[in-house]
Amino acid sequence: MLSNSAFLLAMPGGSEWIFIIIAVLIMFGGRKIPEFMRGLGKGIREFNDAKSNVKKEIEEGMQEKDKQVNS
């Protein structure tokens, strides 16, 4: 199991982030990045919607079970 110090050592530092950003710009170009970010945002939004729907269904199921037990 990793300790907190091992996790912190694995995180990129300031100069490494600059290198990563430059590499992404070279690979995808300036025009593709906004499209990529929009797609990423849409994916995150859909994931959060699905997560909240599942949570709502579980809570409704628990309430129905409680009603059946109390009746």
N, C-alpha and C positions, 0 to 999 in steps of 0.2 A: 504494500500500500504506500502511496506517495505521501510524503509529509508536505506541509505548507512551504517549507524552504525549497524542496525539489520542484514544486509547482512554480514558485517565483523564478527559479533559475531557468525554467522552460519558456517563460514569457519573453517575447522580443522587446528589446530596448529601443531607445529613440532613434539611433542610427539604423537599426535593423528595420524599423517601420518605414523609414525613408527609402531604404533599398527595396522593400516589398512594394511600396506605392509606385516607385519608378518601374519596377518589373511589370506590374499590372498595367501601367500606362503603355509600356512598350508592347506587351502581348495583345492587349485589347484595343488600344488606341483611344483617343479622347472622345470619339463619337459613340463607341459601344458602351462605355461605362454608365452613362445615364440610363440607357436601355436595361443594362444589367441590374442597376440599382432599383429601377421600377419593378422589374420582375422579382427581385429579391423581396421588395416591400409587399408586393402582391402575394407572394408565397407565405410570408410571415403573417399577413393579415388573414389569409385563408386558414392557416394553421391555428391561429388564435380563435377564429370563429368556430372551427371544428372542436377545439378544446373546450370552449364555453358551451357548445351544444351538448357534448358528452357529459360535462359536469352537470348541466341542467337536467338531462335525462336521468342521471344517477340520483340527483336530489329528489326528482319527482318520484322515482321508483322507491326511494327510502320513505317518502311521505305516504305513498300508497300502502307500503308494508306496515307502517305505523298505524294507519287508519284501520287496516284489516286486523291487526293484533288488538287494538283497543276496542273493536266492535264486539 
